[in-house]
Amino acid sequence: MARKAKFKVGDRVMISKKSEYYCGNKDSSNPRDIVGTVRSCYAGDYHDTFTTRVDWDNGLHNSYTDKDLRLVTDASNNELYRDWE
């Protein structure tokens, strides 16, 4: 059975602390602790994976697999509540 994409266009996401890409500074295309917006999701090169393109709030963009990103569930009052599962 085919998997469904974890994210949808318009979702607000961050790089997971468990991701190998959680290492960049705020000006990086892999920005740590910066929120971004999902611009596209498509079937990846590997079986049952999806590639998600993110436009980061620092003006840069990059693409990731589902395991590298976490959904930002609430950004009210300048506080971020992250889905770190």
WODA-V269615 format. One record per residue. N is the residue number from 1. RES is the residue in three letters. OMEGA is omega as a letter, one per 20 degrees, with the letter a starting at -180 (NA if undefined). BURIAL is # if it has 16 or more other C-alpha atoms within 10 Angstrom, else .. Layout:
n;res;omega;burial
N;RES;OMEGA;BURIAL
N;RES;OMEGA;BURIAL
This chain:
n;res;omega;burial
1;MET;a;.
2;ALA;r;.
3;ARG;r;.
4;LYS;r;.
5;ALA;a;#
6;LYS;a;.
7;PHE;r;#
8;LYS;r;.
9;VAL;a;.
10;GLY;r;.
11;ASP;r;.
12;ARG;a;#
13;VAL;r;#
14;MET;r;#
15;ILE;r;#
16;SER;r;#
17;LYS;a;.
18;LYS;a;.
19;SER;r;.
20;GLU;a;.
21;TYR;r;#
22;TYR;a;#
23;CYS;a;.
24;GLY;r;.
25;ASN;a;.
26;LYS;a;.
27;ASP;a;.
28;SER;r;#
29;SER;r;#
30;ASN;a;#
31;PRO;r;#
32;ARG;r;#
33;ASP;r;#
34;ILE;r;#
35;VAL;r;#
36;GLY;a;#
37;THR;r;#
38;VAL;r;#
39;ARG;r;#
40;SER;r;#
41;CYS;r;#
42;TYR;r;.
43;ALA;a;.
44;GLY;a;.
45;ASP;a;.
46;TYR;a;.
47;HIS;r;.
48;ASP;r;.
49;THR;r;#
50;PHE;r;#
51;THR;a;#
52;THR;r;#
53;ARG;a;#
54;VAL;r;#
55;ASP;a;#
56;TRP;r;#
57;ASP;r;.
58;ASN;r;.
59;GLY;a;.
60;LEU;r;.
61;HIS;r;#
62;ASN;a;.
63;SER;a;#
64;TYR;r;#
65;THR;a;#
66;ASP;a;#
67;LYS;a;.
68;ASP;a;#
69;LEU;r;#
70;ARG;a;#
71;LEU;r;#
72;VAL;a;#
73;THR;r;.
74;ASP;r;.
75;ALA;a;.
76;SER;r;.
77;ASN;r;.
78;ASN;r;.
79;GLU;r;.
80;LEU;r;.
81;TYR;a;.
82;ARG;r;.
83;ASP;a;.
84;TRP;a;.
85;GLU;NA;.
